Amino acid sequence: MKVLVTGAAGFIGFHVAHALLRAGHEVVGADNFNDYYTVRLKRARHQQLEANPRYVGVEVDLAEAEPVERLFRSRRFDVVCHLAAQAGVRYSLTNPRAYERSNLAAFVNVLEGCRHAVVPRLVYASSSSVYGGNTKLPFSEDDPVDRPVSLYAATKKANELMAHTYAHLYGLQTVGLRFFTVYGPWGRPDMAIWIFTERLLRGEPIPVFNHGRMKRDFTYIDEIVDGVLAALFRPGLDLCEVINLGHNHPEDLLHMIRLLADCLGAEPRLEMLPMQPGDVPATYADISRARARLGFEPRTPLAEGLPRFVAWYREYHRT
C-alpha cells in the first residue's frame, strides 16, 4: 500500500515509517522539521528513512492549507497515519499558538485532504493527556475526558471531536490512538528519560516533581508501532474509534530513575519539587479495547526497554 505518515521525522513517526517500509509498503513522509527540539536529531532519523527507495520525504507545514491540498492531489494514499503535532505539556504553557497551528489547523487540513481524496482510513495520534484530572485508574476510553489540565491535552481532545465529526458527516473512518508515555531508541530530548540520562551522565541533580509521587505507564516504542500498524490495516474496525495504547503497568517514577541509573552506572541525586502546572500524578492504560480491536499485547518491561534506550543513546552520541 501507499501510506502517508505525517511527522515522519519525529520519534513515533520515524519508527512507524521504518516498520511500514520493512513490511514492503511505499511511504510518503511529511514533516516541517520545526525546532521544538534539535533539528539535527530529526534530520538523522529522516536520513535513515531516505536510504530506502520506497520512501519519499516531503518538507511541508501542515498548518498551511494549500501545500496540504497539493500533497493529497499529487499522490493517492491508501491510508493516512497522522502523527505530526506540537508535543509537550509544559511547552504549551508558554507557546500556546504553536498548538493552535500544529494541532488544530493542521488537523483540519489533514481531515480535509482525506475527505476530498476519499482516503479509506485515517489513523491519528491522540494522547493519554486527554484524561486530565481523572482520578479513576486505569484510564478507560469510556471515561469522561472533559477536564483537560493543559492546552496540549485540550487540542488532543479537540482532534478526537473533529475526527468524530468527519466520520459522521463524510464517512471517513478515523482511529484515534491515545499514547501513554512512549520511550525507546531515537526518543525525544524533551522527555523525562532522555533528560534524566543527560543529567545522570553529567552528575547533575534530577528534578523530581510532586516529590516523587508520580506513576507513568511507560510504553516501549515497538509496542506502539505494533498498535499503530494494526490500526492502519486491521479489518473490522468501527467507523470512529478511540483506543488506548499503553503498557498497562504504571511504574513509580523513582523506580524508573533507579533502573536508569543502574543502566548508566551512575548515582542519582534527586531534587524534590512540587507538582508542575498541567501535569498529572499518574497514568495507567486500560488496554482491553486495544487487545480486542487490534490484538495489542505489550511485551517489553521497563527493565528491558531502558537498557535498549541507553545503548542507543551512547551509540548516537558517539556519532
LUMBA-528049 format. One record per residue (C-alpha): x negated, y negated, z; residue in three letters. Coordinates in Angstrom, 2 decimals, padded with zeros to 5 digits. Last residue first. Example, Ala and Ser with C-alpha at 12.3 -4.5 7.8 and 13.67 -1.06 7.14 Angstrom:
BEGIN
((-013.67, 001.06, 007.14), "ser")
((-012.30, 004.50, 007.80), "ala")
// end
This chain:
BEGIN
((-028.50, -009.81, 016.01), "thr")
((-029.42, -008.85, 019.57), "arg")
((-026.24, -010.47, 020.85), "his")
((-024.11, -008.04, 018.86), "tyr")
((-025.91, -004.99, 020.26), "glu")
((-025.51, -006.07, 023.87), "arg")
((-021.82, -006.89, 023.36), "tyr")
((-021.18, -003.61, 021.53), "trp")
((-022.61, -001.55, 024.38), "ala")
((-020.70, -003.68, 026.93), "val")
((-017.42, -003.19, 025.06), "phe")
((-017.93, 000.57, 024.89), "arg")
((-018.87, 000.65, 028.58), "pro")
((-015.59, -001.19, 029.38), "leu")
((-013.37, 001.21, 027.43), "gly")
((-014.32, 004.39, 029.28), "glu")
((-013.78, 003.22, 032.89), "ala")
((-010.80, 001.16, 031.66), "leu")
((-009.02, 004.30, 030.61), "pro")
((-008.67, 005.14, 026.92), "thr")
((-005.73, 007.40, 025.96), "arg")
((-002.67, 005.20, 025.44), "pro")
((000.23, 007.00, 023.71), "glu")
((002.39, 005.44, 021.02), "phe")
((004.65, 007.75, 019.03), "gly")
((006.07, 004.58, 017.48), "leu")
((009.76, 004.50, 018.39), "arg")
((009.92, 006.86, 021.39), "ala")
((006.48, 006.19, 022.86), "arg")
((006.76, 002.45, 022.17), "ala")
((010.19, 002.41, 023.84), "arg")
((008.87, 004.20, 026.93), "ser")
((005.95, 001.78, 027.13), "ile")
((006.85, -000.08, 030.34), "asp")
((003.96, -002.50, 030.47), "ala")
((002.41, -003.92, 033.64), "tyr")
((001.23, -007.49, 034.07), "thr")
((000.45, -009.06, 037.44), "ala")
((-000.22, -012.36, 039.23), "pro")
((000.92, -014.70, 036.43), "val")
((-000.95, -017.67, 034.95), "asp")
((000.51, -020.91, 033.56), "gly")
((-001.10, -023.10, 036.23), "pro")
((-004.11, -021.40, 037.84), "gln")
((-003.80, -019.34, 041.02), "met")
((-006.18, -020.37, 043.81), "pro")
((-009.92, -019.64, 043.66), "leu")
((-012.33, -017.03, 045.03), "met")
((-015.84, -017.42, 043.61), "glu")
((-017.30, -013.92, 043.39), "leu")
((-020.94, -012.95, 043.07), "arg")
((-021.29, -009.68, 041.17), "pro")
((-024.40, -007.50, 041.40), "glu")
((-025.57, -006.42, 037.97), "ala")
((-026.39, -003.10, 036.29), "gly")
((-024.28, -004.11, 033.30), "leu")
((-021.96, -001.11, 033.37), "cys")
((-021.83, -001.31, 037.18), "asp")
((-020.87, -004.98, 036.98), "ala")
((-018.06, -004.13, 034.58), "leu")
((-016.68, -001.45, 036.88), "leu")
((-016.82, -003.81, 039.87), "arg")
((-015.14, -006.61, 037.91), "ile")
((-012.36, -004.27, 036.76), "met")
((-011.77, -003.18, 040.37), "his")
((-011.56, -006.84, 041.44), "leu")
((-008.94, -007.48, 038.76), "leu")
((-006.82, -004.65, 040.09), "asp")
((-005.77, -002.40, 037.25), "glu")
((-002.32, -002.01, 035.69), "pro")
((-001.58, 001.36, 034.09), "his")
((000.95, 001.44, 031.25), "asn")
((-001.87, 000.86, 028.73), "his")
((000.15, -001.73, 026.85), "gly")
((002.09, -002.18, 023.62), "leu")
((005.61, -003.39, 024.38), "asn")
((008.17, -003.30, 021.55), "ile")
((010.58, -005.83, 020.02), "val")
((012.62, -004.52, 017.09), "glu")
((014.92, -006.08, 014.51), "cys")
((016.25, -003.98, 011.62), "leu")
((015.74, -000.80, 013.62), "asp")
((012.84, 001.56, 013.00), "leu")
((013.46, 004.86, 011.20), "gly")
((010.24, 005.10, 009.25), "pro")
((006.77, 004.41, 010.68), "arg")
((004.64, 002.25, 008.39), "phe")
((003.83, -001.13, 009.90), "leu")
((004.88, -000.39, 013.49), "ala")
((002.78, 002.79, 013.43), "ala")
((-000.17, 000.76, 012.19), "leu")
((000.31, -001.76, 015.00), "val")
((000.53, 000.92, 017.68), "gly")
((-002.60, 002.70, 016.51), "asp")
((-004.41, -000.65, 016.40), "val")
((-003.33, -001.41, 019.97), "ile")
((-004.64, 001.95, 021.13), "glu")
((-008.00, 001.32, 019.45), "asp")
((-008.21, -002.12, 021.11), "ile")
((-008.17, -000.82, 024.68), "tyr")
((-005.32, -002.07, 026.85), "thr")
((-005.91, -003.72, 030.24), "phe")
((-002.59, -003.85, 032.12), "asp")
((-003.73, -006.61, 034.46), "arg")
((-003.45, -006.99, 038.23), "lys")
((-004.36, -010.06, 040.25), "met")
((-004.74, -010.69, 043.99), "arg")
((-008.38, -011.67, 043.61), "gly")
((-008.09, -014.99, 045.44), "his")
((-005.30, -016.06, 043.06), "asn")
((-008.11, -016.69, 040.58), "phe")
((-011.55, -015.07, 040.54), "val")
((-014.25, -017.31, 039.07), "pro")
((-017.41, -015.21, 038.64), "ile")
((-020.61, -016.61, 040.13), "pro")
((-023.67, -016.80, 037.85), "glu")
((-026.40, -014.18, 037.63), "gly")
((-026.83, -014.81, 033.91), "arg")
((-025.86, -011.25, 032.95), "leu")
((-022.93, -011.33, 035.37), "leu")
((-021.77, -014.68, 034.00), "arg")
((-021.79, -013.54, 030.39), "glu")
((-020.01, -010.29, 031.22), "thr")
((-017.40, -012.16, 033.28), "phe")
((-016.59, -014.43, 030.34), "ile")
((-016.32, -011.50, 027.94), "trp")
((-014.08, -009.50, 030.28), "ile")
((-011.98, -012.56, 031.15), "ala")
((-011.04, -013.52, 027.60), "met")
((-012.22, -016.76, 025.97), "asp")
((-015.10, -015.05, 024.15), "pro")
((-012.66, -012.81, 022.24), "arg")
((-013.35, -009.15, 021.52), "gly")
((-015.54, -007.64, 018.78), "trp")
((-015.71, -004.43, 020.85), "pro")
((-012.87, -003.94, 023.35), "gly")
((-010.05, -005.75, 025.11), "tyr")
((-006.29, -006.29, 024.81), "val")
((-004.46, -007.79, 027.78), "thr")
((-000.89, -006.52, 027.06), "phe")
((000.46, -007.01, 023.54), "phe")
((004.19, -007.56, 022.97), "arg")
((004.74, -006.30, 019.43), "leu")
((007.50, -007.86, 017.35), "gly")
((008.91, -005.74, 014.53), "val")
((010.95, -007.51, 011.84), "thr")
((013.08, -006.11, 009.03), "gln")
((014.18, -008.99, 006.81), "leu")
((017.94, -008.58, 006.26), "gly")
((018.39, -012.24, 005.37), "tyr")
((020.53, -013.80, 008.08), "leu")
((020.27, -011.27, 010.92), "his")
((016.64, -010.29, 010.34), "ala")
((015.73, -013.93, 009.79), "tyr")
((017.43, -014.91, 013.08), "thr")
((015.79, -012.10, 015.02), "his")
((012.39, -013.20, 013.74), "ala")
((013.07, -016.76, 014.90), "met")
((014.09, -015.53, 018.35), "leu")
((010.97, -013.38, 018.66), "glu")
((008.78, -016.26, 017.49), "asn")
((010.40, -018.54, 020.08), "ala")
((009.40, -016.05, 022.78), "lys")
((005.83, -016.33, 021.52), "lys")
((006.05, -020.13, 021.48), "thr")
((007.33, -020.18, 025.06), "ala")
((004.50, -017.92, 026.22), "ala")
((001.90, -020.30, 024.75), "tyr")
((003.73, -023.24, 026.33), "leu")
((003.18, -021.62, 029.71), "ser")
((005.36, -020.30, 032.56), "val")
((008.08, -018.73, 030.43), "pro")
((011.36, -018.08, 032.25), "arg")
((013.91, -016.81, 029.70), "asp")
((012.45, -013.35, 029.19), "val")
((015.22, -011.20, 030.64), "pro")
((014.23, -007.52, 030.97), "asp")
((015.31, -005.13, 028.20), "asp")
((011.80, -005.00, 026.73), "glu")
((010.64, -003.62, 030.07), "ser")
((007.97, -005.10, 032.35), "phe")
((006.82, -002.59, 034.97), "pro")
((007.44, -004.18, 037.39), "leu")
((010.16, -006.60, 038.47), "lys")
((008.62, -010.01, 039.30), "thr")
((009.44, -011.95, 036.15), "asn")
((007.88, -015.43, 036.07), "gly")
((006.66, -015.21, 032.51), "gly")
((007.78, -012.03, 030.74), "tyr")
((006.92, -013.79, 027.46), "val")
((003.23, -013.57, 028.48), "ser")
((003.24, -009.89, 027.47), "ser")
((002.73, -011.20, 023.95), "ser")
((004.22, -011.32, 020.46), "ser")
((002.22, -010.36, 017.42), "ala")
((004.09, -009.77, 014.18), "tyr")
((005.21, -006.89, 011.96), "val")
((007.20, -007.97, 008.91), "leu")
((008.95, -005.32, 006.82), "arg")
((010.50, -005.00, 003.35), "pro")
((008.93, -008.12, 001.80), "val")
((011.58, -009.76, -000.38), "val")
((009.11, -012.36, -001.72), "ala")
((011.52, -015.14, -000.75), "his")
((012.09, -013.77, 002.75), "arg")
((008.51, -012.75, 003.42), "cys")
((007.21, -016.19, 002.46), "gly")
((009.95, -017.86, 004.50), "glu")
((009.04, -015.81, 007.55), "leu")
((005.36, -016.63, 007.01), "val")
((006.14, -020.34, 006.74), "asn")
((008.32, -020.24, 009.86), "val")
((005.51, -018.52, 011.75), "phe")
((003.01, -021.17, 010.66), "ala")
((005.25, -023.98, 011.92), "ala")
((005.74, -022.27, 015.29), "leu")
((002.57, -020.53, 016.46), "asn")
((-000.16, -022.37, 014.58), "ser")
((001.36, -025.83, 014.35), "arg")
((003.26, -026.21, 017.64), "glu")
((000.57, -024.20, 019.40), "tyr")
((-002.20, -026.61, 018.34), "ala")
((000.12, -029.41, 019.44), "arg")
((-000.03, -028.26, 023.05), "pro")
((-003.78, -028.73, 023.50), "asn")
((-004.34, -029.32, 027.24), "thr")
((-002.01, -026.82, 028.89), "leu")
((-002.04, -024.57, 025.82), "ser")
((-005.75, -023.90, 026.36), "tyr")
((-004.87, -022.17, 029.64), "arg")
((-002.54, -019.61, 028.02), "val")
((-004.84, -018.76, 025.14), "gly")
((-004.20, -017.88, 021.52), "ala")
((-003.27, -020.06, 018.57), "gln")
((-001.80, -017.53, 016.24), "ala")
((-002.62, -015.22, 013.33), "ala")
((-001.43, -011.63, 013.85), "leu")
((001.22, -011.45, 011.11), "his")
((001.19, -007.99, 009.54), "cys")
((003.06, -008.09, 006.22), "val")
((004.30, -005.07, 004.26), "val")
((004.43, -004.00, 000.61), "asp")
((002.88, -007.29, -000.46), "phe")
((003.23, -008.73, -003.96), "arg")
((000.44, -011.13, -004.79), "arg")
((000.10, -014.68, -006.14), "ser")
((003.59, -015.84, -005.14), "arg")
((003.08, -014.95, -001.46), "phe")
((-000.23, -016.82, -001.30), "leu")
((001.15, -019.75, -003.25), "arg")
((004.02, -020.15, -000.76), "glu")
((001.52, -020.02, 002.09), "val")
((-000.58, -022.73, 000.43), "pro")
((002.55, -024.91, 000.03), "glu")
((003.89, -024.57, 003.58), "ala")
((000.87, -025.72, 005.59), "glu")
((000.93, -024.15, 009.07), "ala")
((-000.61, -021.02, 007.54), "leu")
((-003.91, -022.82, 007.07), "asp")
((-005.68, -020.74, 004.45), "val")
((-009.01, -019.02, 003.85), "glu")
((-008.23, -015.91, 001.81), "val")
((-010.19, -012.67, 002.07), "gly")
((-009.69, -009.80, -000.35), "val")
((-010.39, -006.25, 000.82), "tyr")
((-010.26, -003.13, -001.34), "arg")
((-013.94, -003.55, -002.29), "pro")
((-015.01, -003.16, 001.38), "asn")
((-018.02, -005.29, 002.37), "ala")
((-015.58, -008.17, 002.83), "glu")
((-014.30, -006.59, 006.03), "leu")
((-017.69, -006.67, 007.74), "gln")
((-018.22, -010.28, 006.64), "gln")
((-014.90, -011.17, 008.23), "his")
((-016.03, -009.97, 011.64), "arg")
((-019.26, -011.96, 011.35), "ala")
((-017.38, -015.03, 010.15), "arg")
((-015.09, -014.85, 013.19), "lys")
((-018.06, -014.52, 015.53), "leu")
((-019.81, -017.50, 013.93), "arg")
((-016.59, -019.52, 014.22), "val")
((-017.15, -019.70, 017.97), "thr")
((-013.91, -020.19, 019.87), "tyr")
((-010.94, -022.47, 019.22), "tyr")
((-012.98, -023.45, 016.14), "asp")
((-010.50, -022.53, 013.43), "asn")
((-011.38, -019.89, 010.85), "phe")
((-008.16, -020.50, 008.86), "asn")
((-007.46, -016.81, 008.29), "asp")
((-005.78, -014.62, 005.69), "ala")
((-006.80, -011.03, 004.96), "gly")
((-005.47, -009.32, 001.85), "val")
((-005.74, -005.59, 002.39), "val")
((-005.51, -002.65, -000.01), "glu")
((-004.78, 000.63, 001.76), "his")
((-007.08, 003.65, 001.90), "gly")
((-006.78, 004.61, 005.57), "ala")
((-010.22, 003.15, 006.28), "arg")
((-008.98, -000.13, 004.76), "leu")
((-005.98, -000.16, 007.08), "leu")
((-008.21, 000.53, 010.08), "ala")
((-010.51, -002.38, 009.20), "his")
((-007.54, -004.72, 008.73), "ala")
((-006.18, -003.72, 012.15), "val")
((-009.58, -004.17, 013.81), "his")
((-010.12, -007.60, 012.28), "phe")
((-006.57, -008.72, 013.09), "gly")
((-006.97, -007.71, 016.74), "ile")
((-010.07, -009.86, 017.30), "phe")
((-009.51, -012.62, 014.78), "gly")
((-010.99, -012.77, 011.28), "ala")
((-007.88, -011.09, 009.85), "ala")
((-005.59, -013.67, 011.47), "gly")
((-002.96, -012.84, 008.88), "thr")
((-002.94, -009.32, 007.50), "val")
((-001.21, -008.94, 004.14), "leu")
((-000.87, -005.30, 003.14), "val")
((-000.94, -003.65, -000.28), "lys")
((000.00, 000.00, 000.00), "met")
// end
